[in-house]
């Protein structure tokens, strides 16, 4: 009796965890969800990098690819305020199932526009 109840509870929890994770990824793949992801990436970049990160637009889905438009990183005014990284368009193709493996990113393109700061 105890074993059946334990199996039922564990399978119930696993089922709802999969449903919740799928709903989260599907919800974040919508336009408002991608805007939320964009704002989160900008916030994390501003907080943990020495500069300001700006992303114009994110497209795609969180399952296989993300397209980035107008990606820039600018130094703070105390360091000159120069743009140090810029990409007009870029695409990151990955496999979500391989996210924690050695090589989750399968291809990337368009992220190679670097700007040399003035006076450097």
Buried (B, 14 or more C-beta within 10 A) or exposed (E): EEEEEEEEEEEEEEEEEEEEEEEEBEEBBEEEBBBBBBEEBBEEBBEEEEBBBBBEBBEBBBEEBBBBBEBBBBBEEEEEEBBBBBBEBBBBBBBEEEEEEEEEEEEBEBBEEEEEEEEE
